[in-house]
Amino acid sequence: MKKIKNIAVLTSGGDSPGMNAAIRAVVRASVYYKIKCTGIYRGYEGLIEGDFETLDARSVKNIINRGGTFLKSARSKLFRTAEGRKQAYEQLKKNEVDALVVVGGDGTFAGASVFKKEYNFPIVGIPGTIDNDISGTDYTIGYDTALNTVIEAIDKIRDTASSHNRLFLVEVMGRNAGDIALNAGIGAGAEEILIPEQDMGINRLVESLKRSRKSGKTSSIVVVAEGDKIGKNIFELAEYIEGNFENYEVRVTVLGHIQRGGAPSCFDRVLASRLGIGAVEALLAGDQDIMIGIKNRKLVKVPFNETITGENEIDLELLKVADITSI
């Protein structure tokens, strides 16, 4: 394998708090090991267009506490084509880049894996997504911060729900994964939690709300992952509940992209720093076509194909905890 002298880093897909901390760690690890580091703006789109900039230790000062990604992020339709990937490879060779670190989710890793197979180019991935839906790692960068943002929002919603005897349906992100909804629902004391991994059905939800009424609850919080299958959307669900519970005044809150913003938590800053350094060290050790993740507090190397094909598994113990504590 050719000796690595220049490592490039990019962020792709949806942004997540802690991406800047990961970039910072990649850059400073490169400096530590006396390697050049190149930042690529706007993800794979910037890779194709040659939007490169040399980074040093001072280039990434004062960003560990900032949300988002200063390298910007974008989805690239062109990178999905053979022509686009060829242009990307030519840009890497033109700028004398020897290896690449990509920060993103499963779509980012899928693109990286195809590119690696076509050009045998060394690539290592870092999981950066608030959904925590990447196989092979216990946590992804941004998940902890998003979770705390959701908890804070639901706590405030509960204040007004209690004041007006209202039922609030709170939609959180998670198209295919219910980690945010399940953990935030337990942490915020929600009466019900609807997630895509568990199709509880409308009847169980109705029975749960009836029990809540009978037990003396005058207000309720139901946390709904955006990928849950009950109803076409959360607004249709609200209409159904209002039509069947005349005593319930239902309100809907969609938290949306607020979950992606804000300063990363300490956990995400430390995680991103560990994964960033781990990615650089993996490349220097000759590893490629892998993601650096974390399992049982230890860094692990996971082949891209396992991160892409693996299914999100929900913690069954947490489901039990949610059922018991919502009585």
Phi, psi and omega in degrees: 000137179298139178295134183276123179242344184213115178252130176258154179224140177217160175241139186221157179077203179292140179287160177210146179299128182112349177299320178298322178296324179292317178300314180303316181293321178296315181296312184286331173293322177297316178297318180301320181268013176059047178238146175287145177234134181241128176269138178246121182276147173063037171059218182294332178295316177292330176297316179294321184273354179076034180275075187250152174210134177289133181243146173229183185303325181281339179296336185246023177287149175058032177243351183298334182265359184265137176284176180070206179215124182289343175279356182067164179219153180200154173265138186240112175289326183294326181292342178283352180256155178298323180296316180296319180291328177295318177297321179298316180297318180297324178293320178297317179291321179299322182266010176056041176271132184259339183203162187225136172249125179245133179248119182174202182252204186295327177295320177298316181290325178297316178296319180296320181294317178297316181298318179299317181294323182286323188238003181049044182262131182296120178224137173232138182255152173237125183287113179231098178198140182287343185286342181058040187247027179260124179291144175099357178221142179289326184221148173247154180295128178105339183296313182297318179296314180299320180300315180292327176296317180295316179302314181298319180293316181293323177303319180288323178295322180298325178303313182283330177298317180292325182291332186240011181052051184249158171256122178252128169262119183247114179269130178241165181290153182143073183293319181238001184222136183256019183301314181296312182298315183294311182289319179292323179297317177293313183296330182262000178073038180291149179283327176216153180227124182249120183229153183294335181287339182233103180277087186286337178083155184292327183295319179294322178297316179299315180296322179296317179294325178295318178297320179299317178298313183295328181279358176102005179286127181259350177215155182214152174239126174243120180265128185237121172289141185299339180267006180295147189265359180284114181078161178292327178200176185293333180287323175295322178297318179298318179297320180296315181296316179297327180286341183247352179227093184293339181273352181267129170259111189261136175231147181244133173233121176255110186289328173057218190285356174301334181291338182271343187266179176096162179295136179294148177292166177301319180302313181292325179294317180291316179301312180298322179294318179295316182291323179297313178294320179299323180295315179296315181294327177295317179297318180292336179275358179096005179281149176198166182060036180224163170251141171268117180237191179224130178226126180052041177073005179247143177291140179227157177249122185238125178303142181306319184298331177286326179288331184278319185270343182291148180262148178288129180250129181272147181281112183295330178296322179294325176298319178295317178301318180297317181295316184290317186283349180268002181299000000 
